[in-house]
Amino acid sequence: MRTDSSPGTLPAREHLPAAPAGTPVLDVVIPVYNEEKDLRPCVRRLHEHLARTFPYAFRITIADNASTDTTPRVAARLAADLPEVTVRRLEQKGRGRALRAVWSASDAPVLAYMDVDLSTDLNALLPLVAPLISGHSDLAIGSRLARSSRVVRGPKREFISRAYNLILRGSLQARFSDAQCGFKAIRREVARVLLPLVEDTGWFFDTEMLVLAERAGLRIHEVPVDWVDDPDSTVHIVRTATDDLRGVWRVGRALATGSLPLDRLTRPFGDDPRDREIKDVPRGLARQLVGFCVVGALSTLFYLLLYSGFRVFTGSQTANALALLVSAVANTAANRRLTFGVRGRGGAVRHQAQGLVVFGIGLALTSGSLAALGAATSEPAHSTELAVLVAANLAATVLRFLLFRAWVFPDRREGGAPAAAPYDTTPFRAGDVADSWRDTVRLPPARPHDTDARDLR
């Protein structure tokens, strides 16, 4: 995926600056649907834990997904008793819909959510949000599948969880270990740009958010958790799994066609201000080399097959030119998308035209090699011709990569990219969703007198 600078490109991560006492730093959302039994003990336990261990101001938001029992009354009483608790009522179901609504309207710089059953040990909450506060990471997730996690659940759910994550790794090349643990956090300025790209409003919301963030190069921090299965979980496993597989197909197709503007989520190189002044830093060179080699090997095989087929009907020079022309068009298209991450149709014609210039250089090398072979022997064996062509193509490949990287598909971020705007430290007004996503809330001091700055699978 291209990561050229654009008006939507994220600024460099920074440690959230200090803010007046009372401004919430963390907003923990608890999505609920008909949870009249578990809601009160969950919120009171979470509130007590945060008040005792969290060094900054916080808020707990109950997101009521159109509950039909007494959940709204229970939530209202909790909000009346605890000043740090608020309630948001939604008239439609869907965990993703609830998180999108509350996170989009929140004024806290760090946004989190957890399941109402509190299956995850709350001691993991501070390690979850600390990398976001410090500016080290963009998102953080609890992982039940990390090596040091301690999990108590049945074999059926264990199998489903691991199988689902294997599907994500195999189909979407996901590298995070646990997509559906109901214990996640995100920086607000990242959420403002990322959430509009996430389509799902249900259980697949987590997975889609993480896949898009990872593909855009955002940093995802994983926290091993202690987790105990809720035997009374109301999640419909088969229906949820079916919806998730549909979501995997939809996201995979969108990524393959390049319809997602993930360049809006890029970070500049280096989070230290001194690093941002560095020019001409090679970006993704190792990945591009691997992609170019894979595409090159396949296109060379395709070229040799075409040459052998054309050679039956015409001479070696004509067969070489036709085979090289067809394979060059396919090679440019494949490198455009797979190696250099250019998506969409914009500039495709220009790229193919430049690719044909590179093709002309390759044609000169291979045709010259065939001419030299013809001068050396009047009737060279077909295997000898192929060997000479392979050697000539290897020489042309090195030059082709350099021309592709420097001329056809240059990284526009290098040199001349606009500097990222610093965070605006003006306090964010609660509910003011229209403010710029660059705005952030200044952290309150750890103590008033300080002046220094679960959805189971």
C-alpha positions as CSV (number, residue, x, y, z in Angstrom):
1,M,0.0,0.0,0.0
2,R,1.3,3.4,-0.9
3,T,2.1,5.6,2.0
4,D,2.6,9.0,0.2
5,S,2.0,12.0,2.3
6,S,-1.5,13.4,2.0
7,P,-3.8,15.8,4.0
8,G,-5.0,12.8,6.0
9,T,-1.5,11.5,6.9
10,L,-1.1,11.2,10.7
11,P,1.4,13.2,12.6
12,A,4.3,11.6,14.4
13,R,3.4,9.9,17.7
14,E,4.2,12.0,20.8
15,H,3.8,11.5,24.5
16,L,0.5,13.1,25.4
17,P,1.2,16.4,27.1
18,A,-0.1,17.3,30.6
19,A,-3.6,18.8,31.0
20,P,-5.7,20.3,33.8
21,A,-6.8,17.9,36.5
22,G,-10.2,16.5,35.7
23,T,-9.8,16.2,32.0
24,P,-10.3,12.4,31.2
25,V,-7.3,10.8,29.7
26,L,-8.9,7.3,29.3
27,D,-12.4,6.6,28.1
28,V,-13.3,2.9,28.7
29,V,-16.4,1.9,26.8
30,I,-18.5,-1.1,27.9
31,P,-20.9,-2.2,25.1
32,V,-24.0,-4.0,26.6
33,Y,-27.1,-5.6,25.3
34,N,-29.6,-6.9,27.9
35,E,-26.9,-7.1,30.6
36,E,-29.0,-6.1,33.7
37,K,-27.5,-8.9,35.8
38,D,-23.8,-8.2,35.1
39,L,-23.7,-4.5,34.4
40,R,-23.7,-3.2,38.0
41,P,-20.9,-5.4,39.4
42,C,-18.8,-4.9,36.3
43,V,-18.9,-1.2,36.3
44,R,-18.4,-0.9,40.1
45,R,-15.4,-3.3,40.0
46,L,-13.9,-1.4,37.0
47,H,-14.4,1.9,38.7
48,E,-12.8,0.8,41.9
49,H,-9.8,-0.6,40.0
50,L,-9.3,2.6,38.0
51,A,-9.7,4.9,41.0
52,R,-7.2,2.8,42.9
53,T,-4.5,2.1,40.2
54,F,-4.9,4.5,37.3
55,P,-2.8,7.7,37.8
56,Y,-4.9,9.9,35.5
57,A,-8.5,11.1,35.2
58,F,-10.7,8.5,33.5
59,R,-14.3,8.0,32.3
60,I,-16.4,4.8,32.0
61,T,-19.0,5.0,29.2
62,I,-21.8,2.4,29.1
63,A,-22.9,1.9,25.5
64,D,-26.4,0.5,25.6
65,N,-27.1,-1.4,22.3
66,A,-30.9,-1.1,22.3
67,S,-31.4,-3.2,25.4
68,T,-35.0,-4.3,26.0
69,D,-34.6,-5.3,29.7
70,T,-33.8,-3.1,32.7
71,T,-30.2,-2.4,31.5
72,P,-31.0,1.3,30.8
73,R,-32.3,1.8,34.4
74,V,-29.3,0.1,35.9
75,A,-26.9,2.2,33.7
76,A,-28.7,5.4,34.7
77,R,-28.4,4.6,38.4
78,L,-24.7,3.9,38.0
79,A,-24.2,7.2,36.2
80,A,-26.0,9.0,39.0
81,D,-23.9,7.3,41.8
82,L,-20.5,7.5,40.1
83,P,-19.4,10.9,38.5
84,E,-16.9,9.2,36.2
85,V,-19.7,7.0,34.6
86,T,-21.7,8.1,31.6
87,V,-24.3,6.4,29.5
88,R,-24.8,6.4,25.7
89,R,-28.0,4.9,24.3
90,L,-28.1,3.5,20.8
91,E,-31.3,2.3,19.2
92,Q,-29.6,-0.3,17.0
93,K,-27.6,-3.4,18.1
94,G,-24.0,-4.0,17.2
95,R,-20.8,-3.8,19.2
96,G,-18.9,-2.1,16.3
97,R,-21.7,0.4,15.9
98,A,-21.5,1.2,19.6
99,L,-17.7,1.6,19.7
100,R,-17.8,3.8,16.6
101,A,-20.4,6.1,18.0
102,V,-18.8,6.5,21.5
103,W,-15.2,6.7,20.3
104,S,-16.0,9.3,17.6
105,A,-17.6,11.6,20.1
106,S,-15.2,11.1,23.0
107,D,-12.8,13.9,24.1
108,A,-10.3,11.5,25.8
109,P,-7.0,11.0,23.9
110,V,-7.0,7.3,24.7
111,L,-10.0,5.2,24.0
112,A,-10.5,1.6,25.2
113,Y,-13.2,-1.0,25.5
114,M,-13.8,-4.2,27.4
115,D,-16.6,-6.8,27.6
116,V,-19.1,-6.5,30.4
117,D,-18.2,-9.9,31.9
118,L,-14.7,-8.7,32.7
119,S,-13.2,-12.0,31.7
120,T,-9.9,-10.2,31.3
121,D,-7.9,-9.5,34.4
122,L,-8.0,-5.8,35.0
123,N,-4.3,-5.7,36.0
124,A,-3.6,-5.7,32.2
125,L,-5.5,-2.4,31.7
126,L,-2.6,0.0,32.6
127,P,-0.1,-2.0,30.5
128,L,-2.6,-1.9,27.7
129,V,-2.9,1.9,27.6
130,A,0.6,2.9,28.7
131,P,2.2,2.5,25.2
132,L,-0.6,4.8,23.8
133,I,-0.1,7.5,26.4
134,S,3.7,7.4,25.9
135,G,3.4,7.7,22.1
136,H,5.0,4.4,21.5
137,S,2.0,2.7,19.8
138,D,-1.2,3.5,17.9
139,L,-3.3,0.6,19.1
140,A,-3.1,-2.0,21.9
141,I,-4.8,-5.3,22.2
142,G,-5.1,-8.0,24.9
143,S,-4.0,-11.4,23.7
144,R,-5.2,-14.7,25.0
145,L,-2.9,-16.5,22.6
146,A,0.4,-15.0,23.7
147,R,2.8,-17.5,25.2
148,S,2.7,-16.0,28.6
149,S,-1.1,-15.6,28.8
150,R,-3.0,-17.7,31.2
151,V,-6.4,-18.7,29.9
152,V,-9.2,-20.9,31.3
153,R,-11.8,-22.0,28.7
154,G,-13.1,-25.1,27.1
155,P,-11.5,-27.0,24.2
156,K,-14.3,-26.0,21.8
157,R,-13.8,-22.3,22.2
158,E,-10.0,-22.7,22.3
159,F,-10.1,-24.5,18.9
160,I,-12.4,-21.9,17.4
161,S,-10.2,-19.0,18.6
162,R,-7.0,-20.5,17.2
163,A,-8.6,-21.6,14.0
164,Y,-10.0,-18.1,13.4
165,N,-6.6,-16.5,13.9
166,L,-5.0,-19.1,11.6
167,I,-7.6,-18.1,8.9
168,L,-6.6,-14.4,9.4
169,R,-2.9,-15.2,9.1
170,G,-3.4,-17.3,6.0
171,S,-5.9,-15.0,4.2
172,L,-5.2,-11.5,5.3
173,Q,-1.5,-12.0,6.4
174,A,-2.4,-10.7,9.9
175,R,0.5,-10.8,12.3
176,F,-1.3,-9.9,15.5
177,S,-2.1,-12.9,17.6
178,D,-5.7,-12.4,18.9
179,A,-8.2,-10.4,16.9
180,Q,-11.3,-10.9,19.1
181,C,-10.3,-10.6,22.7
182,G,-12.7,-8.0,24.1
183,F,-9.9,-5.8,25.5
184,K,-8.5,-3.1,23.2
185,A,-7.4,0.5,23.1
186,I,-6.6,3.1,20.5
187,R,-5.3,6.7,20.4
188,R,-8.0,9.1,19.5
189,E,-6.4,10.8,16.6
190,V,-5.9,7.4,15.0
191,A,-9.5,6.4,15.6
192,R,-10.7,9.6,13.9
193,V,-9.0,8.6,10.7
194,L,-9.3,4.8,10.9
195,L,-12.9,4.3,12.0
196,P,-14.4,5.8,8.8
197,L,-12.7,3.0,6.8
198,V,-14.2,0.2,9.0
199,E,-17.5,-1.0,7.5
200,D,-18.5,-3.7,10.0
201,T,-20.9,-2.8,12.8
202,G,-20.9,-6.1,14.7
203,W,-18.4,-8.6,16.0
204,F,-16.0,-8.4,13.0
205,F,-15.4,-4.7,13.8
206,D,-12.3,-5.5,15.9
207,T,-10.7,-7.7,13.2
208,E,-11.3,-5.2,10.4
209,M,-9.9,-2.3,12.4
210,L,-6.8,-4.3,13.3
211,V,-6.2,-5.5,9.7
212,L,-6.5,-2.1,8.2
213,A,-4.3,-0.6,10.9
214,E,-1.6,-3.2,10.4
215,R,-1.7,-2.9,6.6
216,A,-1.3,0.9,7.0
217,G,1.9,0.4,9.0
218,L,0.5,1.5,12.4
219,R,2.1,0.0,15.5
220,I,-0.1,-2.5,17.4
221,H,1.0,-3.3,21.0
222,E,0.0,-6.7,22.4
223,V,-0.4,-7.4,26.1
224,P,-0.6,-11.0,27.4
225,V,-3.7,-11.4,29.6
226,D,-5.1,-13.7,32.2
227,W,-8.6,-14.6,31.0
228,V,-11.4,-16.8,32.3
229,D,-14.2,-18.0,30.0
230,D,-17.7,-16.7,30.8
231,P,-19.9,-19.8,30.8
232,D,-23.0,-17.7,30.4
233,S,-21.8,-15.9,27.2
234,T,-24.7,-15.2,24.8
235,V,-22.6,-15.1,21.7
236,H,-24.0,-17.2,18.9
237,I,-20.8,-18.9,17.7
238,V,-22.0,-20.3,14.3
239,R,-23.7,-17.1,13.2
240,T,-20.8,-15.0,14.4
241,A,-18.2,-17.2,12.7
242,T,-20.2,-17.0,9.4
243,D,-20.4,-13.3,9.6
244,D,-16.6,-13.1,10.3
245,L,-15.8,-15.2,7.3
246,R,-17.9,-12.9,5.1
247,G,-16.0,-10.0,6.6
248,V,-12.6,-11.7,5.9
249,W,-13.7,-12.1,2.2
250,R,-14.8,-8.5,1.9
251,V,-11.7,-7.0,3.5
252,G,-9.4,-9.3,1.5
253,R,-11.1,-8.2,-1.7
254,A,-10.9,-4.5,-0.8
255,L,-7.2,-4.8,0.0
256,A,-6.5,-6.7,-3.3
257,T,-8.3,-4.1,-5.4
258,G,-6.7,-1.2,-3.6
259,S,-10.0,0.5,-2.8
260,L,-9.0,1.5,0.7
261,P,-7.1,4.8,1.1
262,L,-4.7,3.5,3.8
263,D,-2.3,6.3,3.0
264,R,-4.4,8.4,5.3
265,L,-3.0,6.4,8.2
266,T,0.7,6.7,7.6
267,R,3.2,8.0,10.2
268,P,6.4,10.0,9.3
269,F,9.7,8.2,9.7
270,G,10.9,8.6,13.3
271,D,9.0,10.0,16.2
272,D,11.9,12.0,17.6
273,P,11.8,15.5,16.2
274,R,15.4,15.1,15.0
275,D,14.4,12.0,12.9
276,R,11.8,14.0,11.0
277,E,14.5,16.1,9.5
278,I,16.2,13.1,7.9
279,K,15.9,13.1,4.1
280,D,16.0,10.3,1.6
281,V,15.5,7.5,4.1
282,P,15.0,4.2,2.2
283,R,11.5,2.9,2.9
284,G,10.5,-0.7,2.7
285,L,13.6,-1.7,0.6
286,A,13.8,-5.2,2.0
287,R,10.1,-5.9,1.4
288,Q,10.3,-4.4,-2.1
289,L,13.3,-6.6,-2.9
290,V,11.4,-9.7,-1.8
291,G,8.3,-8.7,-3.8
292,F,10.4,-7.8,-6.9
293,C,12.2,-11.1,-6.8
294,V,9.0,-13.1,-6.5
295,V,7.4,-11.1,-9.3
296,G,10.6,-11.4,-11.4
297,A,10.8,-15.1,-11.0
298,L,7.2,-15.6,-12.1
299,S,7.5,-13.2,-15.0
300,T,10.7,-14.8,-16.2
301,L,9.0,-18.2,-16.2
302,F,6.1,-16.6,-18.0
303,Y,8.5,-15.0,-20.5
304,L,10.3,-18.3,-21.2
305,L,7.0,-20.1,-21.8
306,L,5.9,-17.4,-24.2
307,Y,9.2,-17.4,-26.0
308,S,9.1,-21.1,-26.5
309,G,5.6,-20.9,-27.8
310,F,6.3,-18.0,-30.2
311,R,9.6,-19.7,-31.3
312,V,7.6,-22.4,-32.9
313,F,6.0,-20.0,-35.4
314,T,8.7,-17.3,-35.9
315,G,12.4,-16.5,-35.5
316,S,14.2,-16.0,-32.3
317,Q,14.4,-12.2,-32.4
318,T,10.6,-11.8,-33.1
319,A,9.7,-14.4,-30.5
320,N,11.9,-12.7,-28.0
321,A,10.4,-9.3,-28.7
322,L,6.8,-10.5,-28.5
323,A,7.4,-12.6,-25.3
324,L,9.2,-9.7,-23.7
325,L,6.5,-7.2,-24.6
326,V,3.7,-9.3,-23.1
327,S,5.6,-10.3,-20.0
328,A,6.8,-6.7,-19.5
329,V,3.2,-5.4,-19.3
330,A,2.3,-8.1,-16.8
331,N,5.5,-7.5,-14.8
332,T,4.9,-3.8,-14.6
333,A,1.3,-4.3,-13.4
334,A,2.4,-6.9,-10.8
335,N,5.2,-4.8,-9.5
336,R,3.0,-1.7,-9.4
337,R,0.6,-3.4,-7.0
338,L,2.5,-6.1,-5.2
339,T,6.0,-4.6,-4.9
340,F,5.5,-0.9,-4.7
341,G,1.9,-0.9,-3.3
342,V,0.3,1.4,-5.9
343,R,-3.4,0.9,-5.9
344,G,-6.2,2.1,-8.1
345,R,-6.1,3.2,-11.7
346,G,-4.5,6.6,-11.2
347,G,-1.3,6.8,-13.2
348,A,-1.6,3.3,-14.5
349,V,-1.1,4.4,-18.1
350,R,1.9,6.5,-17.3
351,H,3.4,3.6,-15.3
352,Q,2.9,1.2,-18.2
353,A,4.5,3.7,-20.6
354,Q,7.5,4.1,-18.3
355,G,7.6,0.3,-18.0
356,L,7.8,0.0,-21.7
357,V,10.9,2.2,-21.7
358,V,12.4,-0.2,-19.2
359,F,11.2,-3.0,-21.4
360,G,13.2,-1.4,-24.3
361,I,16.4,-1.6,-22.2
362,G,15.7,-5.3,-21.5
363,L,14.9,-5.9,-25.1
364,A,18.2,-4.4,-26.1
365,L,20.1,-6.6,-23.7
366,T,18.4,-9.8,-24.6
367,S,18.4,-9.1,-28.4
368,G,22.0,-8.2,-28.2
369,S,22.7,-11.4,-26.4
370,L,20.9,-13.4,-29.0
371,A,22.7,-11.6,-31.8
372,A,26.0,-12.4,-30.2
373,L,25.0,-16.0,-29.8
374,G,24.0,-16.1,-33.5
375,A,27.4,-14.7,-34.5
376,A,29.2,-17.3,-32.4
377,T,27.3,-20.3,-33.8
378,S,25.0,-20.6,-36.8
379,E,22.5,-23.0,-35.3
380,P,22.5,-22.7,-31.5
381,A,20.6,-25.3,-29.5
382,H,17.3,-24.2,-28.0
383,S,18.6,-24.9,-24.5
384,T,21.6,-22.6,-25.2
385,E,19.3,-19.8,-26.3
386,L,17.3,-20.1,-23.1
387,A,20.4,-20.1,-21.0
388,V,21.7,-16.9,-22.7
389,L,18.3,-15.3,-22.3
390,V,18.2,-16.1,-18.6
391,A,21.7,-14.6,-18.1
392,A,20.7,-11.4,-20.0
393,N,17.4,-11.1,-18.1
394,L,19.3,-11.3,-14.8
395,A,21.4,-8.4,-15.8
396,A,18.3,-6.5,-17.0
397,T,16.5,-7.3,-13.7
398,V,18.9,-5.4,-11.6
399,L,18.6,-2.3,-13.8
400,R,14.8,-2.8,-13.9
401,F,14.5,-2.7,-10.1
402,L,16.6,0.4,-9.8
403,L,14.6,2.2,-12.5
404,F,11.3,1.1,-11.1
405,R,12.2,2.3,-7.6
406,A,13.8,5.6,-8.6
407,W,11.8,6.6,-11.7
408,V,8.6,4.6,-12.3
409,F,7.4,4.1,-8.7
410,P,9.3,6.6,-6.6
411,D,8.4,7.1,-2.9
412,R,7.0,10.6,-2.9
413,R,7.5,10.9,0.8
414,E,11.3,11.2,0.5
415,G,12.5,14.7,0.4
416,G,9.9,17.5,0.0
417,A,7.2,15.8,2.0
418,P,5.4,18.3,4.2
419,A,6.3,18.1,7.8
420,A,3.7,16.7,10.1
421,A,1.8,19.2,12.1
422,P,2.4,19.1,15.8
423,Y,-0.4,18.2,18.2
424,D,-2.7,21.0,19.1
425,T,-2.8,21.0,22.9
426,T,-5.9,23.0,23.2
427,P,-8.3,21.1,25.4
428,F,-11.0,19.3,23.4
429,R,-14.6,20.2,24.2
430,A,-16.7,17.2,25.2
431,G,-19.0,16.2,22.3
432,D,-17.3,18.5,19.8
433,V,-16.8,15.8,17.1
434,A,-16.2,18.3,14.3
435,D,-12.9,19.4,15.7
436,S,-9.8,18.4,13.7
437,W,-8.4,14.9,14.4
438,R,-5.1,16.5,15.2
439,D,-6.5,18.0,18.4
440,T,-5.6,16.1,21.5
441,V,-6.3,16.5,25.2
442,R,-3.5,17.3,27.6
443,L,-2.9,14.8,30.3
444,P,-3.6,15.8,33.9
445,P,-0.8,15.2,36.4
446,A,-0.7,11.9,38.2
447,R,-1.5,13.7,41.4
448,P,-3.1,17.1,41.9
449,H,0.0,18.6,43.4
450,D,2.4,17.4,40.7
451,T,3.7,20.1,38.4
452,D,5.9,18.0,36.1
453,A,5.1,17.7,33.1
454,R,-14.7,-9.9,24.9
455,D,-16.0,-11.5,22.3
456,L,-14.7,-15.1,22.6
457,R,-13.7,-17.1,19.6
